[in-house]
Amino acid sequence: MNYVAWSMLSSSASKPKNNEKQHIVVALGGNALLKRGEPLTVDIQRQNIRYGISSLSAVLRSNTVTFVHGNGPQVGLLALEGAAYQKQTGAIPMQLDVLDAETEGSIGYMLEQEIDSALGDEGCKRGVITMLSQIIVSPNDEAFNNPTKFIGPVYSLEEANKLGKPVKQDGQFYRQVVPSPQPIQLIDQQLTALKLLTKNDVIVICGGGGGIPVIFDPVSRRLTGIEAVIDKDRAACMLGKTLGADGLMILTDVEGVAVNKDKPDEKWIKSASPAAILELADNFPAGSMGPKVSSAIDFVQTQRDRWCRIGSLKDATSMLEGKAGTKLTNEHGTDHLEYY
């Protein structure tokens, strides 16, 4: 069976009954794990992860949770280390797919420890595991001609001009950008394992950094890594649909989705239908909020009772209570749009 056919079959995963806990895919932004401008040290990342998991304790206690996390700052640092090594030795450093795998392991390791400790402190024991996730992408994806995915630390304009890499503006700073192709499918043997684990209420950390981008050769039937970084929100959406999840939480370092952000007439969206927020698409930059909103729309519009919430990691519990963040839902009709 080819990967596309498997994807079509997998998307029909059964939904939980009303009396069961919800299955929620939680997408943690790389910038939620490392605040803008902070040094890329293990201690700071672990401190942020510990704080983030404490914000999610109520979500973890009451639901089946699958984590996806970003890796932009972390994979960018490894790329800089590789460039320095190449300059010193002339040897070609590891490409981005291998660096993606490295960050899946390092961030997953820290997440595992903090999740296990947080649940243990509350007397709740659950299995927690990290899966190094290989995700199929198309070698013909348009993203390879237009890099938009931010990686690495932030730079001033002067620093960015000296970097010698493609850069774009990210808020008040500049960051390196790389191709970000659309995720097609988690490879089938890993998908089988993921379904089994979530069925048994294991907390799985997968698709870290959007997963490891690989291409499938139908002639040789081999998988090969490719130089790119998959957007973790798109990966979370794809995994959520495949697993038949009830909800998607996209957690980052901003309060939610805004119209005219950073302008005098800025307005924050409380809730909206997929159709209504799609009309505002010009407000959402391709390298930051754009993929979050498009992933939310994609996830919610495919099934009536699905929902997605976008907001700050620190507000995770309040978001579930409808007191913070932006909720995408079909429950109020196709034209629904409400501001704070």
C-alpha positions in Angstrom: 0.0 0.0 0.0 1.4 3.4 -0.9 1.7 6.3 1.6 -1.1 8.4 0.1 -3.6 5.5 0.2 -2.6 4.7 3.7 -3.2 8.4 4.6 -6.7 8.2 3.2 -7.5 5.1 5.2 -6.0 6.5 8.4 -8.0 9.7 8.3 -11.1 7.7 9.1 -10.0 6.9 12.6 -12.9 6.6 15.0 -13.9 9.5 17.3 -14.2 9.1 21.1 -17.6 8.7 22.6 -19.1 11.6 24.5 -18.4 9.9 27.9 -14.7 9.4 27.2 -11.8 11.8 27.7 -10.9 13.9 24.7 -7.9 13.3 22.5 -6.0 16.6 22.2 -3.0 17.3 20.0 -0.9 20.0 21.7 1.5 21.9 19.5 4.2 23.7 21.5 6.0 26.5 19.6 9.8 26.6 19.6 9.4 30.2 20.9 7.2 29.0 23.7 10.0 26.8 24.8 12.6 29.6 24.4 11.5 33.2 24.6 12.6 35.6 22.0 16.1 36.9 22.7 16.9 34.3 25.4 20.3 32.5 25.3 20.0 29.0 23.8 21.1 27.2 27.0 19.8 23.9 28.3 19.0 25.4 31.7 16.8 28.1 30.2 15.0 25.7 27.9 14.4 23.3 30.8 13.1 26.1 33.0 10.7 27.2 30.2 9.6 23.6 29.6 8.9 23.0 33.3 6.8 26.2 33.4 5.0 25.2 30.3 4.1 21.7 31.5 2.8 23.1 34.8 0.5 25.3 32.7 -0.7 22.2 30.9 -1.2 20.0 34.0 -5.0 20.2 33.9 -5.0 19.3 30.2 -2.7 16.3 30.9 -4.7 15.0 33.8 -8.0 14.8 32.1 -7.3 14.0 28.4 -5.3 11.8 26.1 -2.6 14.1 24.8 -0.2 13.9 21.9 2.6 16.5 21.8 4.1 18.2 18.8 6.8 20.8 19.4 8.7 23.4 17.4 12.5 23.5 17.1 13.3 26.7 15.2 15.8 28.2 17.6 17.3 24.9 18.5 17.9 23.6 14.9 19.2 27.0 13.9 21.8 26.8 16.6 22.9 23.4 15.3 23.1 24.7 11.8 25.3 27.6 12.9 27.6 25.0 14.7 27.7 23.0 11.5 28.6 26.1 9.5 31.4 26.9 11.9 32.7 23.3 11.6 32.7 23.5 7.8 34.6 26.8 7.9 37.2 25.3 10.1 37.6 21.8 8.5 36.1 22.1 5.0 33.9 19.1 5.8 30.2 19.2 4.8 28.2 19.4 8.0 25.0 17.4 8.7 22.0 18.5 6.7 18.7 19.8 8.2 16.9 16.5 8.4 19.6 15.0 10.7 19.5 18.2 12.8 15.7 17.9 13.0 16.3 14.4 14.4 18.8 15.7 16.9 16.4 18.3 18.2 13.5 15.8 18.4 15.7 13.7 20.7 17.0 16.6 22.9 13.7 18.5 23.3 11.7 15.2 23.7 14.1 14.1 26.4 13.5 17.3 28.4 9.7 17.2 27.8 9.6 13.6 28.9 11.3 14.3 32.2 9.2 17.3 33.0 5.9 15.6 32.1 6.7 12.6 34.1 7.8 14.7 37.1 4.7 16.9 36.9 2.3 14.0 36.8 4.2 12.1 39.4 4.0 15.0 41.8 0.2 14.8 41.4 0.1 11.1 42.0 -0.8 10.4 38.3 1.4 7.9 36.5 1.2 7.7 32.7 3.4 6.4 30.0 5.5 9.1 28.3 7.6 8.4 25.2 9.3 10.3 22.4 9.0 9.1 18.8 11.6 10.2 16.2 9.0 10.9 13.5 9.7 10.5 9.8 7.2 12.5 7.7 6.8 12.2 4.0 7.0 15.4 1.9 7.0 16.0 -1.8 10.3 16.8 -3.5 8.3 19.1 -5.9 6.8 21.2 -3.1 6.8 24.9 -4.0 8.4 25.7 -0.6 11.8 24.6 -1.9 11.7 27.7 -4.2 10.4 30.1 -1.5 11.9 29.5 2.0 9.7 31.0 4.8 10.3 28.9 7.9 12.2 30.8 10.7 15.1 28.9 12.4 17.8 30.0 14.8 18.2 33.0 17.0 17.1 36.5 16.3 19.4 39.1 14.7 19.5 42.9 14.3 19.3 44.1 10.7 23.1 44.7 10.8 23.8 41.2 12.1 21.4 39.6 9.5 23.1 41.3 6.6 26.4 39.7 7.7 24.9 36.2 8.1 25.2 35.2 4.5 21.9 33.2 4.6 18.3 33.9 3.5 16.7 36.0 6.2 13.3 37.6 6.8 11.8 39.9 9.3 10.2 38.3 12.4 8.6 41.1 14.5 11.3 43.6 15.5 14.1 41.2 14.6 15.4 39.1 11.7 15.9 35.4 11.4 17.2 32.8 9.0 14.6 31.1 6.8 14.6 27.6 5.2 12.1 25.6 3.0 9.0 24.4 4.8 7.2 21.8 2.7 3.7 20.4 3.5 3.6 17.2 5.5 1.9 14.4 3.7 2.0 11.4 6.0 3.8 9.9 9.0 5.5 6.7 7.7 3.2 3.8 8.1 5.1 1.7 10.6 5.4 4.7 12.9 1.7 5.5 12.5 0.8 2.0 13.5 2.9 2.4 16.7 1.5 5.9 17.4 -2.1 4.7 17.2 -1.4 1.8 19.5 0.3 4.1 22.1 -2.5 6.7 22.1 -5.1 4.0 22.3 -3.5 3.0 25.6 -3.4 6.6 26.9 0.4 7.0 26.5 1.5 10.6 26.2 3.5 10.6 22.9 5.9 13.4 21.9 6.1 13.1 18.1 6.5 15.3 15.1 9.1 17.4 16.9 10.1 20.3 14.8 7.4 19.2 12.4 9.1 15.8 12.1 12.0 14.6 10.0 11.3 15.4 6.4 11.8 12.5 4.1 10.9 11.6 0.5 9.7 8.2 -0.7 11.1 6.7 -3.9 8.5 4.4 -5.4 11.0 2.6 -7.6 13.6 1.8 -4.9 11.0 1.9 -2.1 13.5 3.7 0.1 13.1 6.8 2.3 15.7 9.6 2.0 16.0 12.7 4.2 15.7 16.1 2.6 17.0 19.6 3.6 14.0 21.3 5.1 12.0 22.0 8.3 8.3 21.1 8.3 6.1 23.6 10.1 5.1 21.9 13.4 1.6 23.3 13.3 0.9 21.8 9.9 2.4 18.5 11.2 0.2 18.7 14.3 -2.9 19.3 12.1 -2.0 16.3 9.9 -1.4 14.0 12.9 -4.6 15.2 14.6 -6.7 14.4 11.5 -5.0 11.1 11.0 -5.5 10.1 14.7 -9.1 11.4 14.8 -8.3 13.8 17.6 -11.1 16.0 19.1 -9.1 19.2 19.6 -5.9 20.9 18.6 -4.1 23.4 20.8 -1.5 25.6 19.2 0.5 27.2 22.0 3.1 29.9 21.3 4.3 33.2 22.9 1.5 35.4 21.8 -2.0 35.8 23.3 -3.9 34.6 20.2 -4.9 35.7 16.7 -5.1 39.4 16.1 -6.3 41.6 13.2 -4.0 44.6 12.4 -1.5 43.3 14.9 0.9 46.0 16.4 -1.2 48.8 14.8 -3.4 51.3 16.6 -6.6 49.5 15.5 -5.3 46.0 16.7 -8.1 43.6 17.7 -7.8 40.2 19.2 -10.2 37.4 18.0 -12.0 35.4 20.7 -13.7 32.9 18.4 -14.4 32.4 14.8 -15.6 29.9 12.2 -13.1 28.6 9.6 -14.8 30.6 6.9 -14.9 33.9 8.8 -11.2 33.8 9.8 -10.2 32.8 6.2 -11.6 36.1 5.1 -8.9 37.8 7.3 -6.0 35.7 5.9 -4.0 38.8 4.8 -3.4 39.7 8.4 -1.4 36.5 9.1 2.3 36.4 8.0 3.5 33.3 6.1 6.4 32.7 8.5 4.6 33.0 11.8 0.8 33.2 12.4 -0.1 32.2 8.8 0.7 28.5 9.2 -1.1 28.4 12.6 -4.3 29.8 11.2 -4.3 27.7 8.1 -3.6 24.6 10.1 -6.4 25.4 12.5 -8.8 25.9 9.5 -7.7 22.7 7.9 -8.2 20.7 11.2 -11.6 22.2 12.1 -13.3 22.4 8.8 -13.0 18.6 8.1 -15.3 17.6 10.9 -18.1 19.6 12.6 -17.3 18.8 16.3 -13.6 19.5 16.0 -12.1 22.6 17.6 -8.7 24.4 17.7 -7.4 27.0 20.1 -4.5 29.3 19.5 -2.8 31.3 22.3 -0.1 31.6 24.8 1.3 28.6 26.6 0.9 30.3 30.0 -2.9 30.6 29.3 -3.5 26.9 28.4 -6.0 26.2 31.1 -7.8 29.5 30.6 -8.0 28.8 26.9 -9.9 25.5 27.5 -12.3 27.5 29.7 -12.9 30.1 26.9 -11.2 32.9 28.9 -8.1 33.4 26.7 -6.8 32.7 23.3 -8.6 32.3 20.0 -11.0 29.4 19.3 -11.8 28.1 15.8 -15.1 26.2 15.8 -18.1 25.3 13.7 -20.6 25.5 16.6 -21.8 29.0 16.0 -22.3 28.9 12.2 -20.2 29.7 9.1 -20.2 33.5 9.6 -19.2 33.6 13.3 -16.6 36.1 14.3 -16.2 37.5 17.9 -13.6 39.9 19.2 -12.5 40.5 22.8 
